[in-house]
Amino acid sequence: MKVRASEIAKAIEEFAPLGLQAEWDNSGFTVGNPDGMVSRALIALNCSLEVMQEAVSKGCDMVITHHPLIVHKPCLSILEGDVRSETIMLAIRHGITVYSSHTPLDKTAGGLNDIMASRLGLKDTRVLGADGFSRVGSLPRAMSAGAFVEKVKKAFGASCVRTSAFVEGKVSCVAVSSGGGQGAIADAVASGAQVLVTGDVTHHNFYCPDGFMVIDAGHHFTELPAIGLLEAVIKKNFPKFALLLSEADKSPIFYI
């Protein structure tokens, strides 16, 4: 079964509209032909060189990711020896179209932050902050900070996490922000949350006010559900379309 790349993008955008993306983001098509017909697509969290090589080896003509291939820094040159450049060149040489849903997938209802909240069993969740990235809710049963840390590790498949000093007493109100969400700390504190679960927390943000703590479960682990989410959206719209999940997509961070 062949499907136009733009039709796949349309299905994703009906769930996670591009209009939700942050100003700095670059969701959507970054390489290839949006009007081209696609016979097989590969889904990954990251559009790495290894993922693109996998797409070539498996005969895919589209790669669909959460993290865009081109984002943050302007792409001023495409040169041999640069990993991102080689990924772009490999896609072009093999006629592979690349589409990403980044911050729209974080923000949308039922998206990554709602999945984070669900995995932690949060109830009565609501959007946290004006930017719409984060969520806050209540645990069904209050628990110690140590028990909650173990719950986070299990929920996201993380072998270890980084935390600030544990809060005293029981944890009952929790905020979540997928990926690098340390910018949600102030909103989380103001909401009455005792914990923020996110990733990419820098040194000084581990200094928390009394009664509040952060848990850094890793950018990669908090956003891994994006793969299954994208798969579900596409399969719902194109049940007979050949869709593969990347086996080469790994966290770039190693815990030793």
N, C-alpha and C positions, 0 to 999 in steps of 0.2 A: 504494500500500500504506500503510495506517495502522497505527501501533503506539502502544500506551499509553506515555506518558512514563515511568511507573514501570518498565515492562519494559526500556526503553532503559537507565535508571539501574541496574536489576538486572544487566544484562549487563556494564556498566562496573564495578560493584561486585564482581562475581565475579572480575574481574581485579585490581581495586584496591579492596579492602574499605574502607568508611568507618572501620572500627575502627582503621585505620592512621594516621588523620590526627592531626596535632599538636594539642595542647590549645587553641592560639590560633586554629586554622584554622576555616573555615566551608564545608567541602565539602558537596556535596549540592544539594538544591533551595533556591533563594533567592527566586524569583519564579514565580508562575503556579500551574498545577494539575497536580500529579503524576499524577492519575488521568485527565487529559485525553488524547484521541487526537491523535496527531501524524502529519501527512502529509509534512512536510519539515523537516529540521533543518540548522542551520548550525554548523560547528565552527570555533572560534577559540582562540587562546592567551589573549586578553584579552576581557572583556565590556565593551568601550568603547562610547561613544555611537555612534561610526562603525560598529561591528560591528552594533549593534542597528538602526541605520538601514538597513544592508545587509540584515539579516534581514527587515525590513518590506518593502523593495523587491523582495525575491526570494520573498515569500510564505511564509516559514518560520514555523512555529508553535512551534519550540523552538530554543534556542541552547545549545550544549554547549561549555564552555570548561575550560581548565586553571585559570586564575586566577578566583576567585569574584568576583561582582559586589559582594558585601557581605562584607568581611573586615577584621580588625584593629580598626577603629574602630566603635563602636556606631552604628547608623543611627537617630539621634534625631529626624530630621526629613526630609521629602521636599518640597523647595521648588523652584519655578521658578528658573532661573539657576545651579543647582548641577549640574555635569556628571553625577555619579552619580545624583542625583535625577531628572534628565531621562531618563537611561537606564532607570531603574526605571519611570517613568511611561509611557515609550514602549512598554515591554514589556507593561505592564498594559493600556494602551489597545488594543493589537493582539492581545491574548490569547496572548502569547509566554511560554512556560515556560523558565526558566533553570536549568541544572544544571551543576555544576562538580566536577571531580576534581582537587584541588590536591595537598596533601601525600601522599595515598594513592598518587597516580600517581608521585610522586617516590620513595617508599619501596618500592613493591611489586616483587617479583621480575619482571624483564623490563621494568621501568618506566624512568623518565627517567635515573636514575643508571646503570643497567645499559646503557642506550643510549649514554650519554656514554662509558662505559668501552669499549664495543664500537667506537664511532667512532674512538677513539684506539688501537684494536688491543690493548688490555690483556689479559693472560692471567692465569689463576689469581686472578681477582678475588674479593674477599670484602667483606662489609659492614664499614664503618668506623664505629666509635663506637656507643654504646648507643642512640642515637635512630633508627638505621637509615636515615638520609638518604643517607649517602655510601658510596663504594666505593673500594677501593684494589687495585692490581694491578701487573703488570710488563709493560714493553714487550718485544716479541719481540727487539728489537735496541736496545742502548743508543745514545744519540745526544747531541749537544751541546745545551745549553739553547736556543741560537738555532735549531737545526733543529727542536727540539720545539715552540717557539713557532710556527713556520711550519706545523707539522703541526696544531696546535690551530686556527689561523686557517682552514685548509682544511677541517678536520673539521666546523666549526660555521658556516662561511660568514661569518665575521667579517672585515671589511676591516682592522681594527686591534684590538689588545688592549692592556691595561695590565699591566705586570709589575713585580715587585720586582727587585732586583739579580739578575743571572743567577748560577746556581750554577757553580762550577768543575768541570771534568771532565765525565763523561757522566751523562745522566739515564737511569735504568733503572726506578725505582719511582715510580708516579704515583697520586695520589688525585684523585677527582672529587666535586663536590657541585653539583647543578643549582640554578640560580637564585641566590639570595643565600646562599651557603654558607660565608662566612668563619668561621662558628662551628666549622667542622671543622678549622681550622688546627692546634689543639693535638693532636687525634687523629691528624691526618695526620703531624705531626712524630713523635709517639710510635710510629707504625706503621713508621717508617723511610722513608716517602716523601720524595722530594727535591722534589716539586712538588705543589701543589694547584691544580686547574683549577676555577674557579667564576665567580661574578659578584658585583657590588655590594660590592666590597672597599673599605673606608674607609681614609683616609690612614694611620693608625697601624698598620694591619695589613699594610702593605707593608714595615714593619721586621721582617725575618725573621731567624731564627737562622742561623748559618753552615751551609752545606750544604742549605739549603731555600729555595724561592721560591714565590710565588703568581703565578698567571696569571688575570687578570680578563678573561674572554672575553665578558662581558655577560650580564645576567640573561635578556634576550630571546633571544639566540642559543643559550644552553645549554638553553633550554626549548622552543624551536621544535619539536623532535621530538614534543612532546605532541600536536600536531595530527594527524600521521600515525598515532600510537599509538592515539588515540581513534577515528580513522577505521577502523583495522584491527579493533579490538575490536567496533565496532558492525556493520561489514560482515560479519564472521564470523558474527554472530548473526542479522542481518537483511539478507541479501544483496540483496534487492529494494527495500529502503527508500531513499527519496530523501534523499541525504546530500550536502551542499555544503561546500566548504572556503572560508573567508572570504578575500576579496580586499581587504577594507578594514582588516584587522588588521595594523597596522604598529608597529614599535618606537617608543615615545614619545621616544627619545633620538636626536638627530641628531649625526653626526660630521662636522665641518667642517674 
